[in-house]
Amino acid sequence: MSNVQDKVYAIVGRIAKKEPSDLKPDLNLTADLGIDSPRALELLCDLEDEFGLEVPEDAVGKIETIDDILQLVTRLQSSPA
């Protein structure tokens, strides 16, 4: 697992109250992990803090799975500031 993936899994696991080792990239945040809107907002804030990123508002509604988060973080990290 990459450092980014480890951190994302740790954050998602904490929010979803799951062990990071139980998480898989294709798990749906709402249907599979029970992350509701307030906890999704907490998740995004934690991701922004952890990675020093700002998640664009238009990307928020497109995040459905853990893989979506990984792709978003990777894309934002590689984007020029």
Backbone as CSV, one residue per row, in Angstrom:
resi,resn,N_x,N_y,N_z,CA_x,CA_y,CA_z,C_x,C_y,C_z
1,MET,0.850,-1.190,0.000,0.000,0.000,0.000,0.889,1.245,0.000
2,SER,0.453,2.239,-0.726,1.208,3.482,-0.760,0.922,4.298,0.497
3,ASN,1.764,5.275,0.742,1.580,6.166,1.884,0.236,6.889,1.804
4,VAL,-0.120,7.349,0.596,-1.410,8.022,0.396,-2.545,7.053,0.716
5,GLN,-2.454,5.843,0.194,-3.505,4.859,0.426,-3.615,4.526,1.916
6,ASP,-2.486,4.364,2.584,-2.503,4.088,4.030,-3.235,5.190,4.786
7,LYS,-2.918,6.435,4.448,-3.536,7.572,5.137,-5.026,7.665,4.838
8,VAL,-5.406,7.476,3.572,-6.829,7.524,3.196,-7.585,6.422,3.921
9,TYR,-7.040,5.217,3.926,-7.712,4.096,4.596,-7.835,4.352,6.097
10,ALA,-6.819,4.944,6.688,-6.879,5.248,8.123,-7.986,6.262,8.417
11,ILE,-8.085,7.289,7.595,-9.113,8.320,7.799,-10.500,7.737,7.571
12,VAL,-10.690,7.016,6.458,-11.999,6.415,6.167,-12.361,5.415,7.268
13,GLY,-11.390,4.622,7.694,-11.649,3.646,8.752,-12.093,4.299,10.044
14,ARG,-11.457,5.410,10.398,-11.833,6.117,11.624,-13.252,6.669,11.516
15,ILE,-13.571,7.278,10.383,-14.898,7.863,10.188,-15.975,6.764,10.148
16,ALA,-15.662,5.652,9.470,-16.639,4.571,9.306,-16.623,3.578,10.467
17,LYS,-15.674,3.780,11.397,-15.523,2.861,12.529,-15.248,1.438,12.048
18,LYS,-14.301,1.343,11.106,-13.862,0.063,10.543,-12.344,-0.004,10.611
19,GLU,-11.821,-1.207,10.655,-10.381,-1.388,10.574,-9.930,-1.093,9.144
20,PRO,-8.844,-0.339,8.979,-8.363,-0.064,7.620,-8.120,-1.345,6.815
21,SER,-7.717,-2.411,7.467,-7.457,-3.673,6.764,-8.736,-4.302,6.203
22,ASP,-9.903,-3.883,6.700,-11.185,-4.398,6.211,-11.711,-3.617,5.011
23,LEU,-11.057,-2.522,4.666,-11.532,-1.651,3.591,-10.988,-2.099,2.243
24,LYS,-11.791,-1.845,1.208,-11.408,-2.158,-0.167,-11.755,-0.954,-1.041
25,PRO,-10.995,-0.763,-2.128,-11.189,0.431,-2.957,-12.602,0.607,-3.512
26,ASP,-13.310,-0.496,-3.776,-14.616,-0.373,-4.412,-15.772,-0.216,-3.429
27,LEU,-15.483,-0.131,-2.139,-16.562,0.040,-1.161,-17.198,1.420,-1.307
28,ASN,-18.524,1.426,-1.331,-19.274,2.668,-1.431,-19.343,3.303,-0.038
29,LEU,-19.024,4.579,0.027,-18.968,5.267,1.315,-20.306,5.254,2.039
30,THR,-21.396,5.421,1.316,-22.718,5.468,1.936,-23.315,4.070,2.096
31,ALA,-23.441,3.341,0.990,-24.128,2.043,1.016,-23.362,0.990,1.804
32,ASP,-22.043,0.933,1.628,-21.251,-0.122,2.270,-20.718,0.266,3.639
33,LEU,-20.395,1.542,3.805,-19.738,1.976,5.042,-20.628,2.823,5.939
34,GLY,-21.810,3.199,5.457,-22.755,3.944,6.281,-22.323,5.358,6.620
35,ILE,-21.505,5.951,5.760,-21.052,7.325,5.997,-22.126,8.283,5.492
36,ASP,-22.775,8.985,6.422,-23.828,9.938,6.073,-23.215,11.295,5.744
37,SER,-24.046,12.253,5.397,-23.565,13.577,4.969,-22.675,14.274,5.994
38,PRO,-23.066,14.346,7.286,-22.184,15.005,8.255,-20.824,14.312,8.378
39,ARG,-20.828,12.995,8.336,-19.548,12.280,8.443,-18.750,12.390,7.152
40,ALA,-19.427,12.518,6.006,-18.727,12.732,4.740,-18.012,14.078,4.751
41,LEU,-18.666,15.086,5.328,-18.037,16.399,5.451,-16.812,16.317,6.365
42,GLU,-16.942,15.602,7.461,-15.803,15.399,8.370,-14.666,14.687,7.637
43,LEU,-15.009,13.685,6.832,-14.019,12.943,6.052,-13.270,13.876,5.108
44,LEU,-14.000,14.717,4.384,-13.361,15.647,3.451,-12.462,16.645,4.175
45,CYS,-12.917,17.141,5.307,-12.097,18.082,6.085,-10.821,17.404,6.566
46,ASP,-10.934,16.167,7.026,-9.758,15.425,7.479,-8.786,15.176,6.332
47,LEU,-9.309,14.866,5.149,-8.454,14.662,3.980,-7.724,15.949,3.614
48,GLU,-8.462,17.059,3.633,-7.837,18.345,3.328,-6.724,18.656,4.328
49,ASP,-6.987,18.424,5.600,-5.979,18.691,6.633,-4.773,17.769,6.490
50,GLU,-5.023,16.491,6.288,-3.946,15.504,6.212,-3.019,15.740,5.030
51,PHE,-3.610,16.081,3.885,-2.820,16.202,2.660,-2.542,17.647,2.258
52,GLY,-3.064,18.619,3.011,-2.836,20.017,2.677,-3.467,20.397,1.349
53,LEU,-4.643,19.852,1.091,-5.335,20.081,-0.177,-6.638,20.821,0.044
54,GLU,-7.164,21.364,-1.032,-8.509,21.923,-1.001,-9.335,21.163,-2.035
55,VAL,-10.345,20.459,-1.551,-11.196,19.675,-2.440,-12.200,20.624,-3.105
56,PRO,-12.187,20.691,-4.439,-13.126,21.572,-5.133,-14.570,21.133,-4.899
57,GLU,-15.450,22.111,-4.791,-16.861,21.810,-4.525,-17.465,20.891,-5.581
58,ASP,-17.053,21.055,-6.839,-17.632,20.221,-7.900,-17.190,18.762,-7.801
59,ALA,-16.131,18.486,-7.070,-15.650,17.110,-6.912,-16.367,16.375,-5.789
60,VAL,-16.914,17.118,-4.858,-17.523,16.520,-3.672,-18.642,15.544,-4.030
61,GLY,-19.522,15.922,-4.912,-20.647,15.076,-5.279,-20.272,13.855,-6.097
62,LYS,-19.045,13.814,-6.594,-18.587,12.710,-7.423,-17.885,11.622,-6.615
63,ILE,-17.678,11.860,-5.335,-16.972,10.893,-4.498,-17.972,9.886,-3.950
64,GLU,-17.858,8.649,-4.438,-18.763,7.601,-3.985,-18.034,6.436,-3.328
65,THR,-16.811,6.167,-3.764,-16.070,5.015,-3.263,-14.717,5.447,-2.685
66,ILE,-14.069,4.516,-2.017,-12.728,4.786,-1.510,-11.779,5.048,-2.678
67,ASP,-11.954,4.319,-3.774,-11.117,4.542,-4.949,-11.291,5.956,-5.488
68,ASP,-12.507,6.483,-5.449,-12.736,7.874,-5.873,-11.896,8.839,-5.033
69,ILE,-11.816,8.573,-3.737,-11.011,9.420,-2.847,-9.543,9.321,-3.231
70,LEU,-9.058,8.096,-3.433,-7.648,7.898,-3.794,-7.311,8.624,-5.092
71,GLN,-8.186,8.503,-6.085,-7.948,9.181,-7.366,-7.961,10.694,-7.197
72,LEU,-8.889,11.199,-6.413,-8.985,12.648,-6.192,-7.735,13.173,-5.500
73,VAL,-7.312,12.521,-4.431,-6.122,12.973,-3.703,-4.904,12.940,-4.611
74,THR,-4.746,11.861,-5.356,-3.603,11.737,-6.266,-3.631,12.850,-7.313
75,ARG,-4.813,13.103,-7.876,-4.948,14.156,-8.896,-4.633,15.533,-8.294
76,LEU,-5.164,15.818,-7.113,-4.937,17.130,-6.495,-3.476,17.308,-6.098
77,GLN,-2.825,16.233,-5.672,-1.410,16.332,-5.295,-0.532,16.610,-6.501
78,SER,-0.932,16.116,-7.661,-0.109,16.298,-8.858,-0.435,17.574,-9.617
79,SER,-1.517,18.261,-9.199,-1.909,19.517,-9.837,-1.032,20.661,-9.335
80,PRO,-0.650,21.572,-10.244,0.093,22.734,-9.776,-0.767,23.590,-8.855
81,ALA,-0.147,24.170,-7.863,-0.870,24.980,-6.865,-1.398,26.250,-7.451
